[in-house]
Amino acid sequence: MAAPTVTASLDASTYAPGEPMTLTVDYADPDTRPVTVTIVLTDPDGNSSAPVRVTAVIDPLGVEIADDSGRAWTMVSDTGTTAVYRAVA
């Protein structure tokens, strides 16, 4: 099993006290495989619907943010590969 990968970047290199900070985390797990379910409806006459597909990730990665000042980071969004967090300097 390969190890998950992660990169992170802040929107600035310095902040004034009270200034908002945005942290973007890009992450991946090469062992994670999405599951796709395909649904087709067929009536008694043999007429079928167009296929509908739904995809889910089983056992997704969890992102935890902590810094050495104890600042609270709030998640803004998480797509499953990119998470964005905000805090105040």
Secondary structure per residue as TSV (DSSP state, phi and psi in degrees):
chain	resnum	aa	ss	phi	psi
A	1	M	-	360.0	131.5
A	2	A	-	-82.3	151.2
A	3	A	-	-78.6	147.1
A	4	P	-	-61.2	155.7
A	5	T	E	-117.7	152.3
A	6	V	E	-151.7	141.8
A	7	T	E	-132.7	153.3
A	8	A	E	-142.9	149.5
A	9	S	E	-148.0	144.1
A	10	L	E	-97.3	158.0
A	11	D	S	-79.3	-4.3
A	12	A	-	-154.8	164.3
A	13	S	S	-97.2	-18.6
A	14	T	-	-138.4	151.8
A	15	Y	-	-138.0	145.3
A	16	A	-	-84.5	151.6
A	17	P	T	-54.4	134.8
A	18	G	T	86.8	-7.7
A	19	E	-	-77.0	141.2
A	20	P	E	-71.0	143.5
A	21	M	E	-121.0	138.9
A	22	T	E	-119.6	126.7
A	23	L	E	-113.7	126.9
A	24	T	E	-111.9	127.1
A	25	V	E	-117.9	120.2
A	26	D	E	-103.9	128.3
A	27	Y	E	-142.6	158.4
A	28	A	E	-156.5	155.6
A	29	D	-	-130.6	108.6
A	30	P	T	-61.8	-17.1
A	31	D	T	-89.8	-9.3
A	32	T	-	-77.5	129.3
A	33	R	-	-124.2	125.5
A	34	P	E	-71.2	151.8
A	35	V	E	-108.3	128.3
A	36	T	E	-111.8	126.6
A	37	V	E	-106.1	128.0
A	38	T	E	-111.5	131.8
A	39	I	E	-121.7	129.8
A	40	V	-	-132.1	128.6
A	41	L	-	-98.7	136.3
A	42	T	B	-128.3	129.7
A	43	D	-	-87.2	173.2
A	44	P	T	-60.5	-21.5
A	45	D	T	-86.2	-0.7
A	46	G	S	90.3	6.5
A	47	N	-	-79.0	132.6
A	48	S	B	-117.7	147.6
A	49	S	-	-78.0	166.3
A	50	A	-	-68.2	147.8
A	51	P	-	-66.9	143.3
A	52	V	E	-116.9	132.8
A	53	R	E	-118.8	138.7
A	54	V	E	-128.0	132.4
A	55	T	E	-117.4	139.6
A	56	A	E	-137.6	152.6
A	57	V	E	-104.0	125.8
A	58	I	S	-90.6	133.7
A	59	D	S	59.7	58.7
A	60	P	-	-67.9	159.9
A	61	L	-	-72.3	148.7
A	62	G	-	-107.5	134.3
A	63	V	-	-104.7	126.6
A	64	E	-	-121.8	133.2
A	65	I	-	-116.6	131.6
A	66	A	-	-147.8	144.4
A	67	D	-	-125.3	169.9
A	68	D	T	-77.7	2.0
A	69	S	T	-105.0	-1.7
A	70	G	-	77.2	14.7
A	71	R	-	-63.0	145.0
A	72	A	-	-89.1	123.1
A	73	W	-	-103.2	129.0
A	74	T	E	-106.7	129.3
A	75	M	E	-72.4	130.9
A	76	V	E	-95.8	-42.4
A	77	S	E	-158.9	159.8
A	78	D	E	-154.3	114.4
A	79	T	-	-91.3	-5.2
A	80	G	S	99.3	-12.7
A	81	T	S	-134.7	-19.5
A	82	T	E	-137.1	126.5
A	83	A	E	-119.2	141.6
A	84	V	E	-120.8	132.1
A	85	Y	E	-127.7	153.8
A	86	R	E	-130.0	149.0
A	87	A	E	-150.5	173.9
A	88	V	E	-114.4	132.4
A	89	A	-	-68.1	360.0
